[in-house]
Amino acid sequence: MRRASSVLPVVSLAAALTGCGPKEPTLVERPAGLVSSSSVYLRNTFDTDPSGYLGRFVATGATDLDESNTMKLACSTHITWRFVDGGGVSYSENLNVSSEIGARLGIPVVAQAEGSHAQARTARAQYVLTGKMVADIPDPAAFAACCKSQPDQCSDRYVSEFIQGTGGLFHQASNNTAVSASGTAPQAGVTGGVDLARSAEWQRAAEFPNPVYFAFKLSPTPYTQGDVDACPAWVEAPPRAEDGVFVVGAADSAKSEQAARDAAMQSAQGAARTSTGIGGADLGGATLALRADEWCVRPQVTNKGTRYSARVLAFASHDAVATARVQAEAAAAARAEQARLAAEQERARLAAQAEADKLAAEQAAIARVEAERRAAEEAARLA
């Protein structure tokens, strides 16, 4: 039975906070690559069950988006969803904002970074991730067949994820400041020193103290007409980021899509450790906090049944690398100390054994002398 949703209109959240002004400025801006901000959007309405929108398609070329102007098409029926726990990790991330929502919240139009389109509205969400509702395609072949046979029932992008969390929404006070390209990746539950609520450069637009789905993500449709076997260019040339590194993880011949995704993330973990220099034996191959930004999953029919290949574009922030390095160095130091203590214990054991062997030899020599003396006395008595 479907759970009734608790609906929180965005405009009411902003109205409830009109008395909250900016506090002391302590903002540190840290852009984080292009993938996240270009595909994550603020919702028109915050609620606890957006599943009806998951798997909807977006009109080709559309940019002024929220979930209300997505389309449920025939091929949407092939898309289901699953819930993924967020783990309580903190994020600070830029969200695209539609003109309608921006007007409600008083978010100004800002000039975007060089090379992008003219102007847009962008808000910064500072939140604790409590969960994600993620799209799943149980039968990729049937989905591909639907898109190929009915190209008007598939577009190039679809709603692939809803983000659930608690936190606040902010916008820049200035209306002519270029907005950085993306959000900050998570690190051990801490948002890297950014406190938007205490910055004079930012104004609070909304607050959501209870877990709600407040944003959604668009992804390229994986099996579109004429492009069933193609993956995006990032597979061969991952993008660059100023505050981290993008890596590509790969997996082939998996028996299920989920197995392919899991193996691809393991591959990305190894690639990230290698590229950041914490994969050596001296650091013990520390585990990095990775963010999966984009996926390319392809089915292939073989004589053993359908097999899946997966490619994932994953991001590791410099902060996450630094945290992993500290943890790895601490673990390496602990291992070195354990090895030193073990070596000392072994040397002590060998010394004790040598001393015991020496004592035993001395006792044996004394016993031989005593035996020889008794034998001589006995021989003398018999003579």
Summary of the structure (lengths in Angstrom):
residues: 383
radius of gyration: 31.4
end to end distance: 111.9
largest distance: 127.8
contacts: 1220
relative contact order: 0.14
helix: 33%
strand: 33%
